[in-house]
Amino acid sequence: MKHKSIGKKGQANKALTSGIWYTASNFLAKSIAFITMPIFTRLLTKAEFGLYSNYISWLAVIAILVTLNLDSTLISARYDYEDRFDEYILSTLSLSILSTLTWLLIANVFRNEISSFLGLDQIYVNVMLVYLLFLPAINLFQARERYYFEYKKTVAASLFIVVSTALISVLLVLWLPDRLFGRIIGSVAPTVLLGIVLYAYFLRKGKKIRTEYWKYALPICLPFIPHLLSLTLLNSMDRMMITRWCNPEDTAMYSVAYTCGSMATLLMTSMNSAYAPWLGEKLNASQYDDIRKLSKIYILGFSLLASGIMAVAPEMLLILGGRDYLEAQYVMAPIAMGCVCQFLYTMLVNVEQFKKKTVGMAIASVTAALMNFILNYIFIPRAGYLAAAYTTLAGYLCLLGIHMVLVYKLGLNKVYDYKMMMSTVLVMMCITVLMTLLYSNTLLRYLCLIIYTAFLIFMVIKNKNRKNICEG
């Protein structure tokens, strides 16, 4: 399917408009757990909330193995198969289906062993795999729309998932005697329904399934799997290990604080869904100056957001969890700092993906995840769940350093301002220490908030007339 050329300025405006809508809708979709948290922390016991958090942690890990993360190949396939893009997507979707069905068979043949290893009842394992059978259709659809700078359908899809997941989950938790089961089914049902619709959409659009596209996709996505798997373990293994060495209640405390502290990550993921296609266009045209200009504003804006989250950590916990979760406030500052590191290395990962250099990414992520596991093994049994926040931060700092080296070796360090990246890390580390110390002094923390707000207003006024740097 070819899309009509709309001119350079028109394309820039279209990219900007779609980028804003993608960021908003994706952020809303990704933040559904955050939005509904005040409800579920009050409807579920701490033990039930901790067990659900453990389920979500395993889901994040297993999704990468099962679905193969084939949407990561679209950043290059968009240009290599421009005239057959829908056919390519349908073919990769069929590969994901084959993989999921294979895992579903394995999970039921070895159901006792797998259920015991995951710490999940077999019914939850099967529900998880059914969910993963339909999730790739949604991911590929939204990725396709992003690369054509279209947004209306994907915004509608995101809104459907957000609203229906929230409503169905709450109703099932209230209605079913097994509240944990109701919470899980409520999060699965909307994805299955929308996935069925999108399967039909791709069958109509793509028409043919060609296994030759599998040969293109697998060398790109397979090395990317250890990278994503290690990143996910970096995000999730702390909750798994807290559950094993502490208890579900501690997992609940850590999970609520982690979700609050990582709100910046939700925005980062949403922003990157709009930023990555724009970056691909600029890298393809070797327009590195445009990338450097935008990235400086991008980094500053995200750092300000993370600083604000650190500053209001106690208030966020009171709203989302209640006073029972307030002692976990000291988790939030290091987690938010880890989000800044994650944001910075994601910008570098986008460059590596565009260049199809995914092996180095895998090595970097495995190294960081292994370091995180060792640190968790040493410190969680001794210091409890608070230690996990700092071990996770150490893993993210390690990842950022490795990816900076990888992009430098590609000869593309000119794409970003490395000095600004390193300065950002140093400044944000100081803010992390300051905010942690100020959690026990509300008056001084509020004074910092006033200064922070004044600075934000100043920056908005200063830059309100700046021309869109995507143009030209």
C-alpha positions in Angstrom: 0.0 0.0 0.0 1.6 3.3 -1.0 0.8 6.6 0.7 0.6 9.8 -1.3 3.4 12.2 -0.8 2.3 15.3 1.1 5.5 17.4 0.9 8.2 17.9 3.5 6.4 20.5 5.6 3.1 18.6 5.4 4.9 15.4 6.4 6.5 17.1 9.4 3.1 18.5 10.5 1.5 15.1 10.1 4.3 13.4 12.0 3.9 16.0 14.8 0.1 15.7 15.0 0.2 11.9 15.0 3.1 11.9 17.4 1.1 13.9 19.9 -2.0 11.6 19.6 0.2 8.5 19.8 1.9 9.7 22.9 -1.4 10.6 24.6 -3.3 7.4 23.7 -0.4 5.1 24.3 0.3 6.7 27.6 -3.3 6.3 28.6 -3.3 2.6 27.5 0.0 1.9 29.3 -1.1 3.7 32.4 -4.3 1.7 33.0 -2.7 -0.2 35.9 -1.7 3.2 37.4 -5.2 4.7 36.8 -7.0 1.8 38.4 -4.5 1.2 41.2 -6.4 3.2 43.9 -9.4 1.0 43.2 -7.6 -2.4 43.3 -5.4 -1.6 46.3 -8.7 -1.1 48.2 -10.7 -4.0 46.7 -7.9 -6.6 46.9 -5.9 -7.7 50.0 -2.2 -7.0 50.0 -1.6 -10.7 49.4 -4.0 -10.7 46.4 -2.4 -7.6 45.0 1.0 -9.1 45.5 0.0 -12.3 43.6 -1.4 -10.3 40.8 1.8 -8.3 40.6 3.7 -11.6 40.4 1.4 -12.7 37.5 2.0 -9.5 35.6 5.8 -9.8 36.1 5.8 -13.3 34.6 3.5 -12.2 31.8 6.0 -9.5 30.8 8.8 -12.1 30.6 6.8 -14.8 28.9 5.3 -12.4 26.3 8.8 -11.8 24.8 9.6 -15.5 24.5 6.1 -16.4 23.1 5.3 -13.5 20.7 9.0 -13.1 19.5 8.5 -9.3 19.6 8.1 -9.2 15.8 6.8 -5.6 15.8 10.5 -4.6 16.5 11.3 -5.5 12.9 9.0 -2.9 11.4 11.4 0.0 11.8 13.5 -1.4 9.0 10.8 -3.5 7.2 8.9 -0.3 6.6 11.5 0.7 4.1 12.7 -2.7 2.8 9.2 -3.8 2.0 7.4 -0.5 1.4 5.2 -1.9 -1.3 4.4 -5.1 0.5 4.2 -3.9 4.1 0.8 -5.3 4.9 1.8 -8.7 3.4 4.9 -8.6 5.6 2.8 -7.8 8.7 0.4 -10.6 8.1 3.3 -13.1 7.6 5.0 -12.1 10.8 1.7 -12.3 12.6 1.3 -15.9 11.4 4.8 -16.6 12.8 3.7 -15.2 16.2 0.6 -17.4 16.2 2.6 -20.5 15.4 5.0 -19.7 18.2 2.2 -19.1 20.8 0.3 -22.3 19.9 3.6 -24.2 20.3 4.1 -22.8 23.8 0.5 -23.5 24.7 1.0 -27.1 23.8 4.3 -27.3 25.9 2.6 -25.5 28.8 -0.1 -28.2 29.0 2.2 -31.2 28.4 4.5 -30.1 31.2 1.8 -28.3 33.2 2.8 -29.4 36.7 6.5 -28.5 36.2 5.7 -25.1 34.6 3.0 -24.2 37.1 5.3 -25.0 40.0 8.2 -23.0 38.5 6.0 -19.9 37.8 4.2 -20.1 41.1 0.9 -19.8 39.1 -2.1 -22.2 38.9 -2.4 -23.9 35.5 -5.6 -21.9 34.6 -3.6 -18.7 34.9 -0.9 -20.0 32.7 -3.4 -20.9 30.0 -5.2 -17.6 30.3 -1.9 -15.8 29.9 -1.1 -17.7 26.7 -4.5 -17.1 25.2 -4.0 -13.4 25.9 -0.6 -13.6 24.1 -2.3 -15.3 21.1 -4.2 -12.1 20.4 -1.8 -9.4 21.7 0.5 -9.4 18.7 -2.3 -8.4 16.4 -2.9 -5.2 18.4 0.9 -4.5 18.7 1.4 -4.9 14.9 -1.6 -2.9 14.1 -0.6 0.0 16.2 3.0 -0.2 14.9 1.7 -0.2 11.3 -0.4 2.9 12.0 2.6 4.7 13.6 4.8 4.2 10.6 2.2 5.7 8.3 1.7 8.6 10.7 -2.0 7.7 11.1 -3.5 7.8 14.5 -7.3 7.8 14.6 -7.8 4.0 14.5 -5.0 3.3 16.9 -6.3 5.9 19.3 -9.7 4.3 19.2 -8.2 0.9 19.8 -6.3 2.2 22.8 -9.4 3.8 24.3 -11.3 0.6 23.9 -8.7 -1.4 25.7 -8.4 1.2 28.5 -12.1 1.7 29.2 -13.2 -1.9 28.8 -10.3 -3.3 30.9 -11.0 -0.9 33.7 -14.8 -1.6 33.7 -14.7 -5.3 33.2 -11.9 -5.8 35.8 -13.7 -3.9 38.5 -17.1 -5.6 37.8 -15.5 -9.1 37.9 -13.5 -8.4 41.1 -16.8 -7.2 42.8 -18.9 -10.1 41.3 -16.7 -13.2 41.5 -15.8 -14.9 44.8 -12.2 -15.4 43.5 -11.2 -11.7 43.2 -7.7 -12.6 41.8 -9.3 -14.5 39.0 -11.7 -11.7 38.3 -8.8 -9.2 38.1 -6.8 -11.4 35.6 -9.8 -12.2 33.4 -10.8 -8.5 33.3 -7.4 -7.6 31.9 -7.5 -10.3 29.3 -11.0 -10.2 27.8 -10.8 -6.8 25.9 -7.5 -7.8 24.2 -9.0 -11.1 23.0 -12.1 -9.3 21.6 -10.1 -6.6 19.8 -7.5 -9.2 18.6 -10.2 -11.2 16.8 -11.3 -8.1 14.9 -7.7 -7.2 13.9 -6.9 -10.7 12.7 -9.7 -10.2 10.2 -8.3 -6.8 9.3 -4.9 -8.1 8.5 -6.2 -11.1 6.6 -8.1 -8.6 4.3 -5.1 -6.2 4.0 -2.2 -8.7 3.7 -4.0 -11.4 1.7 -0.9 -13.7 1.5 1.4 -15.4 4.0 5.0 -15.8 2.8 7.5 -17.7 4.9 10.3 -15.7 3.1 9.5 -12.8 5.4 10.2 -15.1 8.4 13.8 -15.4 7.2 14.0 -11.6 7.2 12.4 -11.1 10.6 14.0 -13.8 12.6 17.7 -12.7 12.3 16.5 -9.2 13.5 14.1 -10.2 16.3 15.9 -13.3 17.7 19.0 -11.4 19.0 16.5 -8.7 20.2 14.8 -11.3 22.4 17.6 -11.7 24.9 17.9 -7.9 25.0 14.2 -7.5 25.8 14.0 -10.5 28.0 16.9 -9.2 30.1 15.4 -5.8 30.3 12.1 -7.3 31.4 13.8 -9.4 34.0 15.6 -6.2 35.1 12.1 -4.7 35.6 10.4 -7.8 37.0 12.8 -10.1 38.8 12.9 -7.9 41.8 9.2 -8.6 42.4 9.7 -12.3 41.8 12.6 -12.5 44.2 10.8 -10.4 46.8 7.9 -12.8 46.6 10.3 -15.8 47.0 12.4 -14.4 49.8 10.0 -12.0 51.6 6.2 -12.4 51.1 3.3 -11.3 48.8 2.6 -8.3 51.1 6.1 -6.9 50.6 5.7 -7.5 46.9 2.5 -5.4 47.0 4.3 -2.6 48.9 7.2 -2.6 46.4 4.9 -3.0 43.3 2.7 0.0 44.3 5.8 2.2 44.9 7.5 0.9 41.7 4.4 1.7 39.6 4.3 5.2 41.0 8.0 5.8 40.6 8.0 4.4 37.0 5.1 6.6 35.8 7.9 8.3 33.8 8.6 5.0 32.0 4.9 4.8 30.9 5.3 8.3 29.3 8.7 7.3 27.9 7.3 4.2 26.2 4.4 6.3 24.8 6.7 9.1 23.6 9.1 6.6 22.0 6.2 5.1 20.0 6.0 8.4 18.2 9.7 9.3 18.4 11.0 6.1 16.8 9.3 6.5 13.4 10.4 10.1 13.2 13.9 9.1 14.2 13.9 6.4 11.4 12.9 9.0 8.8 15.7 11.4 10.0 18.4 8.6 10.2 17.3 7.4 6.7 17.9 10.9 5.4 21.1 11.4 7.5 19.6 14.5 9.1 21.6 14.3 12.3 21.3 18.0 13.3 17.5 17.7 13.5 17.9 14.7 15.8 20.4 16.5 18.1 18.1 19.6 18.4 15.0 17.7 19.2 16.8 15.2 21.5 18.1 18.0 23.8 14.5 19.2 24.4 13.3 15.6 24.7 15.9 14.8 27.4 15.3 18.0 29.4 11.5 17.5 29.3 11.8 13.9 30.5 14.2 14.8 33.3 11.9 17.5 34.6 9.0 15.0 34.6 11.1 12.4 36.6 12.1 15.1 39.1 8.5 16.1 39.6 7.6 12.4 40.3 10.4 12.1 42.9 9.2 15.3 44.6 5.5 14.2 45.1 6.3 10.5 45.9 4.5 10.5 49.3 1.3 12.2 47.9 1.2 9.7 45.0 1.4 6.8 47.4 -1.3 8.2 49.6 -3.7 8.6 46.6 -2.9 5.3 44.9 -2.3 3.0 47.8 -3.4 4.7 51.0 -1.5 5.0 54.3 -0.8 1.3 54.5 1.6 1.7 51.5 3.3 5.0 52.6 6.4 3.4 54.1 7.4 2.4 50.5 8.0 6.0 49.5 11.7 5.6 49.7 11.5 3.2 46.7 10.3 5.8 44.4 13.3 8.2 43.9 15.8 5.5 42.8 13.1 4.0 40.6 12.4 7.3 38.9 16.2 7.8 38.4 16.3 4.4 36.8 13.5 5.5 34.4 15.8 8.4 33.3 18.6 6.0 32.5 16.1 3.8 30.7 14.8 6.7 28.7 18.4 7.7 27.6 19.5 4.2 26.6 16.2 3.7 24.7 17.1 6.6 22.5 20.4 4.8 21.7 18.6 1.5 21.2 16.5 3.1 18.5 19.6 3.8 16.5 20.9 0.3 17.0 17.6 -1.1 15.8 17.6 1.0 12.7 21.1 -0.3 11.9 19.9 -3.8 12.6 22.7 -4.2 15.2 20.8 -6.2 17.8 23.5 -8.6 19.0 25.3 -6.0 21.0 21.9 -5.0 22.5 21.4 -8.5 23.7 24.8 -8.8 25.3 24.3 -5.5 27.1 20.9 -6.4 28.5 22.0 -9.9 29.6 25.0 -8.4 31.3 22.8 -5.9 33.2 20.2 -8.5 34.1 22.9 -10.8 35.4 24.4 -8.1 37.5 20.9 -7.2 38.8 20.2 -10.8 39.8 23.5 -11.1 41.7 22.9 -7.8 43.6 19.3 -8.9 44.4 20.5 -12.2 45.6 23.0 -10.5 47.9 20.9 -7.6 49.2 17.2 -8.4 49.2 17.5 -11.2 51.9 19.5 -8.7 54.0 17.8 -5.3 53.4 14.3 -6.3 52.2 12.4 -4.9 49.3 14.0 -1.4 49.4 17.3 -2.9 48.2 15.6 -3.9 44.9 15.1 -0.3 43.9 18.8 0.4 44.1 19.9 -2.8 42.4 17.6 -2.0 39.6 19.0 1.5 39.3 22.5 0.0 39.1 21.4 -2.3 36.3 20.0 0.7 34.3 23.2 2.7 34.8 25.2 -0.3 33.5 22.9 -0.5 30.4 23.2 3.1 29.6 27.0 3.0 29.7 27.2 -0.1 27.4 24.7 1.4 24.8 26.7 4.6 24.7 29.8 2.6 23.8 27.8 0.5 21.2 26.5 3.5 19.4 29.9 5.2 19.5 31.4 2.1 17.8 28.8 2.3 15.1 30.1 5.8 14.4 26.7 7.4 15.2 27.5 9.1 18.5 27.1 12.4 16.5 23.3 11.6 16.5 23.1 12.6 20.2 24.9 15.0 22.5 26.9 12.6 24.8 28.0 15.4 27.1 24.4 16.4 27.8 23.5 12.7 28.4 26.2 12.3 31.0 25.5 15.7 32.6 21.8 14.7 32.9 22.7 11.5 34.7 24.9 13.4 37.2 22.3 16.1 37.9 19.5 13.6 38.3 21.5 11.5 40.7 22.0 14.6 42.9 18.2 15.2 42.7 17.6 11.6 43.7 19.7 11.9 46.8 18.1 15.3 47.7 14.5 14.1 47.3 15.2 10.9 49.4 16.5 13.1 52.2 13.6 15.5 52.0 10.8 12.9 52.4 11.2 13.3 56.1 10.9 17.1 55.8 7.7 18.1 54.2 8.2 21.9 54.4 11.6 21.9 52.6 10.2 19.4 50.0 7.3 21.8 49.3 9.7 24.7 48.9 11.6 22.6 46.3 8.2 22.0 44.6 7.5 25.7 44.4 10.9 26.3 42.8 10.4 23.4 40.4 7.0 24.8 39.3 8.4 28.3 38.8 11.1 26.8 36.6 8.6 24.9 34.6 6.5 28.0 34.0 9.7 29.9 33.0 10.7 27.2 30.5 7.2 27.1 28.9 7.1 30.9 28.5 10.6 31.0 27.1 10.0 28.3 24.5 6.3 28.9 23.6 7.2 30.7 20.4 9.9 28.4 19.3 9.3 27.0 15.8 8.8 23.3 15.3 12.2 21.8 14.8 10.8 18.9 12.9 10.3 21.3 10.0 13.0 21.9 7.5 
